[in-house]
Amino acid sequence: MPGSSGSMNGATKAMGAMTFGGLVVVTAYTVALGSNGWLWFGWVVLGLLTLALVVTRS
């Protein structure tokens, strides 16, 4: 990630990939079947956990 000091470890990369993949899945679900608040809430929580992991690792 730009601006991060040091290299990201495997767990951080995995969380980032899951967050990005989750965004793709939730967006596809929203386009196909309509918005689901719980899916977006879950994605936001996952994103915040990933952000916290990145901040604590840098």
Phi and psi restraints in degrees (range 20) as a CNS / XPLOR table:
assign (resid 1 and name C) (resid 2 and name N)
       (resid 2 and name CA) (resid 2 and name C) 1.0 -64.5 20.0 2
assign (resid 2 and name N) (resid 2 and name CA)
       (resid 2 and name C) (resid 3 and name N) 1.0 140.8 20.0 2
assign (resid 2 and name C) (resid 3 and name N)
       (resid 3 and name CA) (resid 3 and name C) 1.0 85.0 20.0 2
assign (resid 3 and name N) (resid 3 and name CA)
       (resid 3 and name C) (resid 4 and name N) 1.0 -6.5 20.0 2
assign (resid 3 and name C) (resid 4 and name N)
       (resid 4 and name CA) (resid 4 and name C) 1.0 -87.2 20.0 2
assign (resid 4 and name N) (resid 4 and name CA)
       (resid 4 and name C) (resid 5 and name N) 1.0 140.5 20.0 2
assign (resid 4 and name C) (resid 5 and name N)
       (resid 5 and name CA) (resid 5 and name C) 1.0 -89.7 20.0 2
assign (resid 5 and name N) (resid 5 and name CA)
       (resid 5 and name C) (resid 6 and name N) 1.0 136.4 20.0 2
assign (resid 5 and name C) (resid 6 and name N)
       (resid 6 and name CA) (resid 6 and name C) 1.0 81.2 20.0 2
assign (resid 6 and name N) (resid 6 and name CA)
       (resid 6 and name C) (resid 7 and name N) 1.0 176.0 20.0 2
assign (resid 6 and name C) (resid 7 and name N)
       (resid 7 and name CA) (resid 7 and name C) 1.0 -95.1 20.0 2
assign (resid 7 and name N) (resid 7 and name CA)
       (resid 7 and name C) (resid 8 and name N) 1.0 148.5 20.0 2
assign (resid 7 and name C) (resid 8 and name N)
       (resid 8 and name CA) (resid 8 and name C) 1.0 -79.0 20.0 2
assign (resid 8 and name N) (resid 8 and name CA)
       (resid 8 and name C) (resid 9 and name N) 1.0 140.9 20.0 2
assign (resid 8 and name C) (resid 9 and name N)
       (resid 9 and name CA) (resid 9 and name C) 1.0 -85.3 20.0 2
assign (resid 9 and name N) (resid 9 and name CA)
       (resid 9 and name C) (resid 10 and name N) 1.0 178.3 20.0 2
assign (resid 9 and name C) (resid 10 and name N)
       (resid 10 and name CA) (resid 10 and name C) 1.0 -62.2 20.0 2
assign (resid 10 and name N) (resid 10 and name CA)
       (resid 10 and name C) (resid 11 and name N) 1.0 -39.0 20.0 2
assign (resid 10 and name C) (resid 11 and name N)
       (resid 11 and name CA) (resid 11 and name C) 1.0 -64.9 20.0 2
assign (resid 11 and name N) (resid 11 and name CA)
       (resid 11 and name C) (resid 12 and name N) 1.0 -41.1 20.0 2
assign (resid 11 and name C) (resid 12 and name N)
       (resid 12 and name CA) (resid 12 and name C) 1.0 -66.0 20.0 2
assign (resid 12 and name N) (resid 12 and name CA)
       (resid 12 and name C) (resid 13 and name N) 1.0 -41.5 20.0 2
assign (resid 12 and name C) (resid 13 and name N)
       (resid 13 and name CA) (resid 13 and name C) 1.0 -63.7 20.0 2
assign (resid 13 and name N) (resid 13 and name CA)
       (resid 13 and name C) (resid 14 and name N) 1.0 -40.4 20.0 2
assign (resid 13 and name C) (resid 14 and name N)
       (resid 14 and name CA) (resid 14 and name C) 1.0 -64.7 20.0 2
assign (resid 14 and name N) (resid 14 and name CA)
       (resid 14 and name C) (resid 15 and name N) 1.0 -42.4 20.0 2
assign (resid 14 and name C) (resid 15 and name N)
       (resid 15 and name CA) (resid 15 and name C) 1.0 -63.5 20.0 2
assign (resid 15 and name N) (resid 15 and name CA)
       (resid 15 and name C) (resid 16 and name N) 1.0 -41.4 20.0 2
assign (resid 15 and name C) (resid 16 and name N)
       (resid 16 and name CA) (resid 16 and name C) 1.0 -62.4 20.0 2
assign (resid 16 and name N) (resid 16 and name CA)
       (resid 16 and name C) (resid 17 and name N) 1.0 -41.6 20.0 2
assign (resid 16 and name C) (resid 17 and name N)
       (resid 17 and name CA) (resid 17 and name C) 1.0 -66.1 20.0 2
assign (resid 17 and name N) (resid 17 and name CA)
       (resid 17 and name C) (resid 18 and name N) 1.0 -41.3 20.0 2
assign (resid 17 and name C) (resid 18 and name N)
       (resid 18 and name CA) (resid 18 and name C) 1.0 -64.6 20.0 2
assign (resid 18 and name N) (resid 18 and name CA)
       (resid 18 and name C) (resid 19 and name N) 1.0 -39.5 20.0 2
assign (resid 18 and name C) (resid 19 and name N)
       (resid 19 and name CA) (resid 19 and name C) 1.0 -64.9 20.0 2
assign (resid 19 and name N) (resid 19 and name CA)
       (resid 19 and name C) (resid 20 and name N) 1.0 -45.4 20.0 2
assign (resid 19 and name C) (resid 20 and name N)
       (resid 20 and name CA) (resid 20 and name C) 1.0 -64.3 20.0 2
assign (resid 20 and name N) (resid 20 and name CA)
       (resid 20 and name C) (resid 21 and name N) 1.0 -45.0 20.0 2
assign (resid 20 and name C) (resid 21 and name N)
       (resid 21 and name CA) (resid 21 and name C) 1.0 -62.2 20.0 2
assign (resid 21 and name N) (resid 21 and name CA)
       (resid 21 and name C) (resid 22 and name N) 1.0 -39.2 20.0 2
assign (resid 21 and name C) (resid 22 and name N)
       (resid 22 and name CA) (resid 22 and name C) 1.0 -63.0 20.0 2
assign (resid 22 and name N) (resid 22 and name CA)
       (resid 22 and name C) (resid 23 and name N) 1.0 -39.8 20.0 2
assign (resid 22 and name C) (resid 23 and name N)
       (resid 23 and name CA) (resid 23 and name C) 1.0 -61.6 20.0 2
assign (resid 23 and name N) (resid 23 and name CA)
       (resid 23 and name C) (resid 24 and name N) 1.0 -42.9 20.0 2
assign (resid 23 and name C) (resid 24 and name N)
       (resid 24 and name CA) (resid 24 and name C) 1.0 -62.3 20.0 2
assign (resid 24 and name N) (resid 24 and name CA)
       (resid 24 and name C) (resid 25 and name N) 1.0 -45.6 20.0 2
assign (resid 24 and name C) (resid 25 and name N)
       (resid 25 and name CA) (resid 25 and name C) 1.0 -65.1 20.0 2
assign (resid 25 and name N) (resid 25 and name CA)
       (resid 25 and name C) (resid 26 and name N) 1.0 -45.9 20.0 2
assign (resid 25 and name C) (resid 26 and name N)
       (resid 26 and name CA) (resid 26 and name C) 1.0 -65.4 20.0 2
assign (resid 26 and name N) (resid 26 and name CA)
       (resid 26 and name C) (resid 27 and name N) 1.0 -40.2 20.0 2
assign (resid 26 and name C) (resid 27 and name N)
       (resid 27 and name CA) (resid 27 and name C) 1.0 -64.7 20.0 2
assign (resid 27 and name N) (resid 27 and name CA)
       (resid 27 and name C) (resid 28 and name N) 1.0 -43.5 20.0 2
assign (resid 27 and name C) (resid 28 and name N)
       (resid 28 and name CA) (resid 28 and name C) 1.0 -63.1 20.0 2
assign (resid 28 and name N) (resid 28 and name CA)
       (resid 28 and name C) (resid 29 and name N) 1.0 -41.5 20.0 2
assign (resid 28 and name C) (resid 29 and name N)
       (resid 29 and name CA) (resid 29 and name C) 1.0 -61.6 20.0 2
assign (resid 29 and name N) (resid 29 and name CA)
       (resid 29 and name C) (resid 30 and name N) 1.0 -43.7 20.0 2
assign (resid 29 and name C) (resid 30 and name N)
       (resid 30 and name CA) (resid 30 and name C) 1.0 -62.7 20.0 2
assign (resid 30 and name N) (resid 30 and name CA)
       (resid 30 and name C) (resid 31 and name N) 1.0 -42.8 20.0 2
assign (resid 30 and name C) (resid 31 and name N)
       (resid 31 and name CA) (resid 31 and name C) 1.0 -65.8 20.0 2
assign (resid 31 and name N) (resid 31 and name CA)
       (resid 31 and name C) (resid 32 and name N) 1.0 -42.1 20.0 2
assign (resid 31 and name C) (resid 32 and name N)
       (resid 32 and name CA) (resid 32 and name C) 1.0 -78.7 20.0 2
assign (resid 32 and name N) (resid 32 and name CA)
       (resid 32 and name C) (resid 33 and name N) 1.0 -44.2 20.0 2
assign (resid 32 and name C) (resid 33 and name N)
       (resid 33 and name CA) (resid 33 and name C) 1.0 -121.1 20.0 2
assign (resid 33 and name N) (resid 33 and name CA)
       (resid 33 and name C) (resid 34 and name N) 1.0 -2.4 20.0 2
assign (resid 33 and name C) (resid 34 and name N)
       (resid 34 and name CA) (resid 34 and name C) 1.0 99.5 20.0 2
assign (resid 34 and name N) (resid 34 and name CA)
       (resid 34 and name C) (resid 35 and name N) 1.0 162.5 20.0 2
assign (resid 34 and name C) (resid 35 and name N)
       (resid 35 and name CA) (resid 35 and name C) 1.0 -69.0 20.0 2
assign (resid 35 and name N) (resid 35 and name CA)
       (resid 35 and name C) (resid 36 and name N) 1.0 142.4 20.0 2
assign (resid 35 and name C) (resid 36 and name N)
       (resid 36 and name CA) (resid 36 and name C) 1.0 -128.3 20.0 2
assign (resid 36 and name N) (resid 36 and name CA)
       (resid 36 and name C) (resid 37 and name N) 1.0 111.5 20.0 2
assign (resid 36 and name C) (resid 37 and name N)
       (resid 37 and name CA) (resid 37 and name C) 1.0 -59.1 20.0 2
assign (resid 37 and name N) (resid 37 and name CA)
       (resid 37 and name C) (resid 38 and name N) 1.0 -36.1 20.0 2
assign (resid 37 and name C) (resid 38 and name N)
       (resid 38 and name CA) (resid 38 and name C) 1.0 -67.3 20.0 2
assign (resid 38 and name N) (resid 38 and name CA)
       (resid 38 and name C) (resid 39 and name N) 1.0 -37.1 20.0 2
assign (resid 38 and name C) (resid 39 and name N)
       (resid 39 and name CA) (resid 39 and name C) 1.0 -64.2 20.0 2
assign (resid 39 and name N) (resid 39 and name CA)
       (resid 39 and name C) (resid 40 and name N) 1.0 -44.6 20.0 2
assign (resid 39 and name C) (resid 40 and name N)
       (resid 40 and name CA) (resid 40 and name C) 1.0 -65.6 20.0 2
assign (resid 40 and name N) (resid 40 and name CA)
       (resid 40 and name C) (resid 41 and name N) 1.0 -39.0 20.0 2
assign (resid 40 and name C) (resid 41 and name N)
       (resid 41 and name CA) (resid 41 and name C) 1.0 -60.4 20.0 2
assign (resid 41 and name N) (resid 41 and name CA)
       (resid 41 and name C) (resid 42 and name N) 1.0 -45.6 20.0 2
assign (resid 41 and name C) (resid 42 and name N)
       (resid 42 and name CA) (resid 42 and name C) 1.0 -61.6 20.0 2
assign (resid 42 and name N) (resid 42 and name CA)
       (resid 42 and name C) (resid 43 and name N) 1.0 -39.9 20.0 2
assign (resid 42 and name C) (resid 43 and name N)
       (resid 43 and name CA) (resid 43 and name C) 1.0 -66.6 20.0 2
assign (resid 43 and name N) (resid 43 and name CA)
       (resid 43 and name C) (resid 44 and name N) 1.0 -40.3 20.0 2
assign (resid 43 and name C) (resid 44 and name N)
       (resid 44 and name CA) (resid 44 and name C) 1.0 -62.3 20.0 2
assign (resid 44 and name N) (resid 44 and name CA)
       (resid 44 and name C) (resid 45 and name N) 1.0 -43.0 20.0 2
assign (resid 44 and name C) (resid 45 and name N)
       (resid 45 and name CA) (resid 45 and name C) 1.0 -61.3 20.0 2
assign (resid 45 and name N) (resid 45 and name CA)
       (resid 45 and name C) (resid 46 and name N) 1.0 -45.3 20.0 2
assign (resid 45 and name C) (resid 46 and name N)
       (resid 46 and name CA) (resid 46 and name C) 1.0 -61.2 20.0 2
assign (resid 46 and name N) (resid 46 and name CA)
       (resid 46 and name C) (resid 47 and name N) 1.0 -41.9 20.0 2
assign (resid 46 and name C) (resid 47 and name N)
       (resid 47 and name CA) (resid 47 and name C) 1.0 -62.6 20.0 2
assign (resid 47 and name N) (resid 47 and name CA)
       (resid 47 and name C) (resid 48 and name N) 1.0 -41.6 20.0 2
assign (resid 47 and name C) (resid 48 and name N)
       (resid 48 and name CA) (resid 48 and name C) 1.0 -66.2 20.0 2
assign (resid 48 and name N) (resid 48 and name CA)
       (resid 48 and name C) (resid 49 and name N) 1.0 -39.3 20.0 2
assign (resid 48 and name C) (resid 49 and name N)
       (resid 49 and name CA) (resid 49 and name C) 1.0 -63.4 20.0 2
assign (resid 49 and name N) (resid 49 and name CA)
       (resid 49 and name C) (resid 50 and name N) 1.0 -41.5 20.0 2
assign (resid 49 and name C) (resid 50 and name N)
       (resid 50 and name CA) (resid 50 and name C) 1.0 -63.9 20.0 2
assign (resid 50 and name N) (resid 50 and name CA)
       (resid 50 and name C) (resid 51 and name N) 1.0 -44.1 20.0 2
assign (resid 50 and name C) (resid 51 and name N)
       (resid 51 and name CA) (resid 51 and name C) 1.0 -60.9 20.0 2
assign (resid 51 and name N) (resid 51 and name CA)
       (resid 51 and name C) (resid 52 and name N) 1.0 -42.7 20.0 2
assign (resid 51 and name C) (resid 52 and name N)
       (resid 52 and name CA) (resid 52 and name C) 1.0 -62.7 20.0 2
assign (resid 52 and name N) (resid 52 and name CA)
       (resid 52 and name C) (resid 53 and name N) 1.0 -40.6 20.0 2
assign (resid 52 and name C) (resid 53 and name N)
       (resid 53 and name CA) (resid 53 and name C) 1.0 -63.8 20.0 2
assign (resid 53 and name N) (resid 53 and name CA)
       (resid 53 and name C) (resid 54 and name N) 1.0 -42.2 20.0 2
assign (resid 53 and name C) (resid 54 and name N)
       (resid 54 and name CA) (resid 54 and name C) 1.0 -65.2 20.0 2
assign (resid 54 and name N) (resid 54 and name CA)
       (resid 54 and name C) (resid 55 and name N) 1.0 -43.4 20.0 2
assign (resid 54 and name C) (resid 55 and name N)
       (resid 55 and name CA) (resid 55 and name C) 1.0 -65.4 20.0 2
assign (resid 55 and name N) (resid 55 and name CA)
       (resid 55 and name C) (resid 56 and name N) 1.0 -41.4 20.0 2
assign (resid 55 and name C) (resid 56 and name N)
       (resid 56 and name CA) (resid 56 and name C) 1.0 -72.9 20.0 2
assign (resid 56 and name N) (resid 56 and name CA)
       (resid 56 and name C) (resid 57 and name N) 1.0 -24.9 20.0 2
assign (resid 56 and name C) (resid 57 and name N)
       (resid 57 and name CA) (resid 57 and name C) 1.0 -83.0 20.0 2
assign (resid 57 and name N) (resid 57 and name CA)
       (resid 57 and name C) (resid 58 and name N) 1.0 -22.3 20.0 2
